[in-house]
C-alpha cells in the first residue's frame, strides 16, 4: 500500500517562501509521475506542478516562475519550493503519485496560508 505524507505547510506573509515535502511512510513503488495539487473549499482540486519518472516537469500557469518541483521518484519523494507567495496561493496542498498501472494515490494534505 502506498502511503504519502506531506510536511512543510504553514502561515507565511505575502512574498515569503515555503518548501513542501512529500515522503513515503510505507512501501516504495515504481511511479509514473508525482506531483502537487491544491484545493480551496468550494473549488475543484487543481494541478500545481508535476514531475515524471523521466524528469520532465509541468506547472500551472499561475505558479510558473515562482514554484519549483523536484524530487526522486524512485524513492517516492517530491518537494515543492514555493517563492513569492501570494494570498491566492492559500489552499490545502496534496501530494499525488500515479503508478504505471493507473493507480493514483494522495497524501492527507497540508495547509498553506499566505496572509499578512
C-alpha positions as CSV (number, residue, x, y, z in Angstrom):
1,X,0.0,0.0,0.0
2,X,1.3,3.4,-1.0
3,X,1.2,6.0,1.9
4,X,2.4,9.5,1.3
5,X,2.9,12.1,4.0
6,X,3.2,15.9,3.3
7,X,5.0,18.4,5.5
8,X,6.2,22.0,5.4
9,X,2.9,23.8,5.3
10,X,2.1,26.8,7.5
11,X,1.4,30.5,7.6
12,X,3.6,32.9,5.6
13,X,3.4,36.5,4.7
14,X,2.9,37.6,1.1
15,X,6.2,37.5,-0.8
16,X,7.5,34.8,1.5
17,X,8.6,31.2,0.8
18,X,7.8,27.7,1.9
19,X,9.1,24.3,1.0
20,X,6.7,21.4,1.0
21,X,8.0,17.8,1.3
22,X,6.3,14.5,0.4
23,X,7.8,11.2,1.5
24,X,6.5,7.7,1.7
25,X,5.6,6.2,5.1
26,X,5.4,2.6,3.9
27,X,6.4,0.5,0.9
28,X,8.0,2.2,-2.1
29,X,6.6,1.5,-5.6
30,X,7.6,2.5,-9.2
31,X,5.7,5.6,-10.1
32,X,5.0,7.2,-13.5
33,X,4.6,10.7,-12.1
34,X,4.5,12.5,-8.8
35,X,3.1,16.0,-8.2
36,X,1.4,18.6,-6.1
37,X,-2.3,19.6,-6.3
38,X,-4.1,22.2,-4.2
39,X,-7.7,22.8,-3.3
40,X,-9.7,25.7,-1.8
41,X,-13.1,24.9,-0.2
42,X,-15.8,25.0,-2.8
43,X,-13.4,24.6,-5.7
44,X,-12.1,21.6,-7.5
45,X,-8.6,20.2,-6.8
46,X,-6.2,21.7,-9.3
47,X,-2.8,20.7,-10.5
48,X,0.1,22.9,-9.3
49,X,3.2,21.0,-10.5
50,X,4.1,17.5,-11.7
51,X,7.3,15.6,-12.4
52,X,7.7,12.5,-14.5
53,X,9.9,9.5,-14.0
54,X,12.0,10.9,-16.8
55,X,12.5,14.2,-15.0
56,X,10.2,16.4,-17.1
57,X,8.2,18.9,-15.2
58,X,5.0,20.9,-15.8
59,X,3.5,23.7,-13.9
60,X,0.2,25.6,-13.7
61,X,0.4,28.9,-15.4
62,X,-0.4,30.7,-12.1
63,X,2.8,29.4,-10.4
64,X,5.3,29.4,-13.3
65,X,8.5,31.2,-12.3
66,X,7.6,31.1,-8.6
67,X,7.3,27.4,-7.7
68,X,9.8,24.6,-8.4
69,X,9.1,20.9,-8.2
70,X,11.9,18.4,-7.5
71,X,12.5,15.0,-6.1
72,X,13.4,11.4,-6.6
73,X,10.5,9.4,-7.9
74,X,12.5,6.2,-7.4
75,X,12.4,6.9,-3.7
76,X,8.8,8.2,-3.9
77,X,9.9,11.6,-2.6
78,X,8.9,15.0,-4.1
79,X,9.4,18.6,-3.0
80,X,7.8,21.9,-3.9
81,X,9.7,25.1,-3.4
82,X,7.3,28.0,-3.3
83,X,8.6,31.5,-3.6
84,X,7.0,34.9,-3.9
85,X,3.8,33.5,-2.3
86,X,0.6,35.3,-2.9
87,X,-2.7,35.3,-0.9
88,X,-4.3,33.4,-3.8
89,X,-1.8,30.5,-3.2
90,X,-3.7,29.8,0.1
91,X,-5.0,26.3,-0.1
92,X,-4.6,22.7,1.1
93,X,-1.7,21.2,-0.8
94,X,-1.8,17.5,-1.7
95,X,1.0,15.2,-2.8
96,X,0.0,12.9,-5.6
97,X,1.6,9.8,-7.1
98,X,0.5,7.9,-10.2
99,X,1.7,4.3,-10.8
100,X,2.2,2.9,-14.3
101,X,-0.8,0.6,-13.6
102,X,-3.0,3.7,-13.4
103,X,-3.5,3.6,-9.7
104,X,-3.5,7.0,-8.1
105,X,-2.5,7.9,-4.5
106,X,-2.9,11.0,-2.4
107,X,-1.4,12.3,0.8
108,X,-3.7,13.7,3.6
109,X,-2.8,17.3,2.6
110,X,-1.0,20.2,4.3
111,X,-2.4,23.7,4.8
112,X,-0.6,26.7,3.3
113,X,-1.9,30.1,4.3
114,X,-0.5,33.3,2.8
115,X,-1.6,36.3,4.8
116,X,-0.3,39.4,6.4
